Amino acid sequence: MNIGMARPLGPGGESRGALRQVAHHLGAMHLSGAILLFTYVIPPAWALDAYGAAPAGNPSADVPPFAIVAVMLFHCVGFHVLVQIPSGLLGTRLGSHHGGMIVYASLLAIAGVLTALALLIVLRVEDVGEVMQLWADFMMRGALGLAGYLWMTQRTRRADR
């Protein structure tokens, strides 16, 4: 009689397959985070604006470069945790029986909605037009990371068959 208790991990058990699937998703999450971090080699427009915002004759008004780098790192980690990981997990789950392009489209749709919600909540902006440039920057960077996530999960799913 099975009352919902998980079977112990053992050779050939069902839990081993589930553990392998979790490991594949963790690897894919790390890959998508690394790709996202790599996209920050080209800084966002807001970071360039913050660095050049001070008048030319007033060096005390400049934002220190380490502060901009710290904000960009927080920007990257926050987006990865709030948008990339949930959309990757949910999108691959919803599109598990479909082809790669349908799964990628669902990943991007979920990421687009989560990005818009996060920006509207964090920035508390009533006018959506004000955040479109920031949303587009997030989505461009996120789309590259999610492509890496999908590539790894599709590759490992084919290897498991």
C-alpha positions as CSV (number, residue, x, y, z in Angstrom):
1,M,0.0,0.0,0.0
2,N,1.5,3.3,-1.1
3,I,0.5,6.3,1.1
4,G,2.4,8.9,-0.9
5,M,5.8,8.2,0.6
6,A,8.7,8.5,-1.8
7,R,10.6,5.4,-2.5
8,P,14.2,5.4,-1.3
9,L,16.9,6.1,-3.8
10,G,18.3,3.0,-5.1
11,P,19.7,1.5,-8.3
12,G,17.0,1.5,-10.9
13,G,14.4,3.2,-8.8
14,E,12.0,5.9,-10.2
15,S,13.6,8.5,-7.9
16,R,16.8,8.1,-9.8
17,G,15.2,9.4,-13.0
18,A,13.7,12.3,-11.1
19,L,17.0,13.1,-9.6
20,R,18.7,13.0,-13.0
21,Q,16.0,15.4,-14.3
22,V,16.6,17.8,-11.4
23,A,20.3,17.7,-12.1
24,H,19.7,18.5,-15.8
25,H,17.5,21.5,-14.9
26,L,20.1,22.7,-12.3
27,G,22.8,22.6,-14.9
28,A,20.6,24.4,-17.4
29,M,19.8,27.1,-14.8
30,H,23.5,27.6,-14.2
31,L,24.2,27.8,-18.0
32,S,21.4,30.4,-18.5
33,G,22.7,32.4,-15.6
34,A,26.2,32.4,-17.0
35,I,25.0,33.4,-20.4
36,L,23.0,36.2,-18.8
37,L,26.0,37.4,-16.9
38,F,28.1,37.3,-20.0
39,T,25.6,39.6,-21.8
40,Y,26.5,42.3,-19.3
41,V,29.8,42.7,-21.1
42,I,27.8,45.1,-23.1
43,P,26.4,47.4,-20.4
44,P,22.7,48.4,-20.4
45,A,21.8,51.9,-21.6
46,W,20.9,53.0,-18.1
47,A,24.3,52.0,-16.8
48,L,26.0,54.1,-19.5
49,D,23.7,57.0,-18.8
50,A,24.5,56.8,-15.0
51,Y,28.2,56.8,-15.8
52,G,28.0,59.8,-18.1
53,A,25.2,61.7,-16.2
54,A,27.5,64.2,-14.4
55,P,28.4,67.5,-16.0
56,A,31.8,67.5,-17.6
57,G,33.3,70.0,-15.1
58,N,32.0,68.4,-11.9
59,P,33.9,65.2,-11.1
60,S,32.3,64.9,-7.7
61,A,28.9,64.2,-9.2
62,D,30.1,61.1,-11.0
63,V,28.7,57.7,-9.9
64,P,31.6,55.5,-8.9
65,P,32.2,52.7,-11.4
66,F,32.1,50.0,-8.7
67,A,28.6,51.2,-7.7
68,I,27.4,50.8,-11.3
69,V,29.0,47.3,-11.5
70,A,27.3,46.3,-8.2
71,V,23.9,47.5,-9.4
72,M,24.4,45.6,-12.7
73,L,25.3,42.5,-10.8
74,F,22.2,42.9,-8.6
75,H,20.2,43.5,-11.8
76,C,21.5,40.3,-13.3
77,V,20.9,38.1,-10.2
78,G,17.5,39.6,-9.6
79,F,16.4,38.9,-13.2
80,H,17.8,35.4,-13.1
81,V,16.0,34.5,-9.9
82,L,12.7,36.3,-10.5
83,V,12.2,35.7,-14.2
84,Q,14.6,33.3,-15.9
85,I,14.4,30.3,-13.5
86,P,10.6,30.4,-13.1
87,S,10.0,30.8,-16.8
88,G,12.5,28.1,-17.7
89,L,10.9,25.6,-15.3
90,L,7.3,26.5,-16.2
91,G,7.9,26.8,-19.9
92,T,9.7,23.4,-20.2
93,R,7.0,21.8,-18.1
94,L,4.2,23.2,-20.2
95,G,5.9,22.4,-23.5
96,S,7.3,19.1,-22.6
97,H,5.5,17.2,-25.4
98,H,6.1,19.8,-28.1
99,G,9.0,20.8,-30.3
100,G,11.8,23.1,-29.4
101,M,10.4,26.3,-31.0
102,I,7.1,26.0,-29.2
103,V,8.8,25.5,-25.9
104,Y,11.1,28.5,-26.7
105,A,8.0,30.6,-27.6
106,S,6.4,29.6,-24.3
107,L,9.6,30.4,-22.4
108,L,9.7,33.9,-23.9
109,A,6.0,34.6,-23.4
110,I,6.2,33.6,-19.7
111,A,9.5,35.6,-19.3
112,G,7.9,38.6,-21.0
113,V,4.9,38.6,-18.6
114,L,7.1,38.1,-15.5
115,T,9.5,40.8,-16.6
116,A,6.7,43.3,-17.1
117,L,5.2,42.4,-13.7
118,A,8.5,42.7,-11.9
119,L,9.3,46.1,-13.5
120,L,5.9,47.5,-12.8
121,I,6.0,46.4,-9.2
122,V,9.6,47.3,-8.5
123,L,9.6,50.7,-10.3
124,R,6.0,51.5,-9.4
125,V,5.3,53.1,-12.8
126,E,1.8,53.8,-14.0
127,D,2.9,54.5,-17.6
128,V,4.0,51.3,-19.3
129,G,5.7,53.3,-22.0
130,E,8.3,54.5,-19.6
131,V,9.7,51.0,-18.9
132,M,9.6,49.6,-22.5
133,Q,13.2,50.3,-23.1
134,L,14.2,48.6,-19.9
135,W,11.8,45.7,-20.6
136,A,13.3,45.3,-24.1
137,D,16.8,45.2,-22.6
138,F,15.8,42.6,-20.0
139,M,14.1,40.5,-22.7
140,M,17.0,40.6,-25.1
141,R,19.4,39.4,-22.4
142,G,17.0,36.9,-21.0
143,A,16.2,35.5,-24.5
144,L,19.8,34.5,-24.9
145,G,20.0,32.9,-21.5
146,L,16.7,31.0,-22.1
147,A,18.0,29.8,-25.4
148,G,20.9,28.2,-23.5
149,Y,18.5,26.8,-20.9
150,L,16.4,25.2,-23.7
151,W,19.4,23.9,-25.6
152,M,20.7,22.1,-22.5
153,T,17.3,20.7,-21.5
154,Q,16.5,19.5,-25.0
155,R,19.9,18.0,-25.4
156,T,19.7,16.1,-22.2
157,R,16.2,15.0,-22.9
158,R,17.3,13.5,-26.2
159,A,20.2,11.8,-24.4
160,D,17.9,10.2,-21.9
161,R,15.7,8.5,-24.5
